[in-house]
Amino acid sequence: MARKRGLDHDDVINAGFTVIDRDGVERVSLRAVADLLDVQPPSLYSHVAGLGGLLDDLAIAATADFGETLRASAIGIAGDDAVRAFATAYRGWARTHPGRYDLTLRTVAGSERKSAGIGAVETMDAILAHYGLTDHDARRAGRALRASLHGFVTLQAADALGRGDHDASFDALVELFLDGLRARVATG
């Protein structure tokens, strides 16, 4: 194997994503990443702290990308349209990157993971601020939206939604969330 010159952390992360997208998270290994980069596995230790460190770094990078996608989805829109755009972007990213989506749920010690996820949280907070909810209700609404979207994309990825129009079912899920949100706002 020829040694690749100029290998850096981004190269390792991108190779890890290639393995994930091609083979799934469970197939990520230092060997698989090294093979893609045409280096020996020990040379990766200059860039990641072993397999656990690689998976943590992949989780941080995936979470940041996911957050940026969600943030971009809501630029210039507000209210129900922003919720719909956020939900559609969430589902689209999770479907396009199922392995990376799984990594966004990985527990990573330290503040890097939290910092990476702040984009998604801030976007959801900004969208929900339009409704004038109390902080407590906004936090609950954010959790409800995330749980609903996660449940849907997880069931869809597992091919567990059954027959029917999944797009229509997704739209109904989002509209039911919005109906509940509007009802909560109306009752104060």
N, C-alpha and C positions, 0 to 999 in steps of 0.2 A: 504494500500500500504506500503510495506516495504521500508525504506529509503536505497538507494544505497550508500554504503561507497566509498569514494575516487572519487566522481564525479568531472570531470574537464571540462574545456572549450572544449577540443577535443572531449570528450564524447558527449557534447551537439551538436557540429557541426556535428559529424558523425550521430547522431540521426536525426538531421535536414535533412541531405542528404538522409537518409533512407526514411523519409516522402516525400521528393521531388521526389525521384526516384520511389517510390511506388504510390504516389497520386498526384503529381504535386505541383508546387510552391504555387498555390492558396489555397492549403490545409494545408500549414505550419501554425501551431499555437503553442503557448506555451503548451497547453494541449496535443496536438499530440506528441510533443517531450517529454514532461514529462511522458506521458503514456509509451512510448518506454523505457524510462530510469527507470521506476518504482519509480518515485518520484512525489511529488506534484508540480504544476506549480510555486508557489512562490520560490521554491528552485533553480529555474533556474536563478533568478535575481542575484545570486552570480556570475554568469558566463557570462550573457548577459544583455544588457540594454533593456529589454522588447522585444516585437515582432519586432519592428523596428531594434533594435540592433542585434537581432538574424539574421534577413534577411541581414543586412549589413555584419555581420561576415560571413554568408554563401556566400555572394557575393564575399567577399575578398578571402575566401578559394577556391571557385570555380574558380575565376580568376587566382589565383596562380597555381592551378592544370592544368588549361587549358594552361597557359603560359609554364609550365614545359613540358607538352605533345608536344606543338609546338616546343619548344627548342630541345627536344630529337629527334624529327622527322628529323631535319636537320643536326645532328651531322655527320661529316665526308663526307658530300656531298656539292656540290656548283652548281651554275648556274641553268639551267632549271630543273635539277633533284631535287635540293633543293626546288624550287618553287612547283614542283609537290608533293614532300613529305610533305611540309608544308600544302598545300591545302588538301591533302588526310587526314592528321592528324586532320586538322581543322574540316573537314566534319565528320570524324569518331567520334571525341570527342563530337561534337554537336549532332550527331545521338544517341550515346550511353548515353548521359547525357542531354536530352533536357531541363529539368527543371534547371539544373545547368547552361546550356548555357544561358538560359534566365537571370539568375542572373548575368552573366558576363556583362550584359548591364545595370544593376542597378546603379543608381547614388548614390555614397557613399561619404559623406563629409570626408575631411581629406586626409592625405597622404598615409594611409595604402592601399587604393584601387589602387592608382597610383603605389605604390611600387609593389603591387601584379601583376599588369598588365605589368610591365616592361619587364618580360621575353618574352612575345609575341612580344612586340614592338622591343626589341633588336634583337630577332631572325629574324624578318622581315627586319629590317635594315641591318643586316649582310648578309642576302640572297641577298637583292637588291644591296648591295655595290659591289657585283661581276660584275654588269653591268656598273659600272663607271658613274652612273647618278649624276647630280648635287644634292645638298641637297634638293633643291626645287622639282626637278623631282622625286627624291626618295620618298619624302613625299607624293607626288601625286600618285605615283605608289603604295605605301603602302596602301593608302586610297582606291584606285581603287580595289586592290586585296581583302582587307577586305570587302568592300561593295559588291563585286561580290560573295565572299564566303558566307557572311551573307545572302544575298538575296537568294542564292541557297538553303542553309540549312533551311532557314525560309520557303520557298515555299515547300520544300520537307516535312518538319515537318507538314505543314498544308495540306498535300496531294493535293497540288495545281499545281503540275507539269504536270498533265495529264498522258496519256498513253505513253508508250515507255520505252526505256532503259535509266533509270536515270543515270546509271554509265557512259554510253557513252555521255550523255548530260553534265555530270560533267567534264569528260575528255575534251570535246569540249570547255567548258567554260575556263578551265585552259589553253588550247592551244591557244585560242583566246587572253587571257591575255598575254601569252608569245609572241605571234606574235606582239601584240601592243607594248609590252616592247622592243622587238628587233627593231621594226621600229623606236621607239623613240630614241633608242641608235644610230641607223644608221644615223638619221637626226640631231643628236646632239641637 
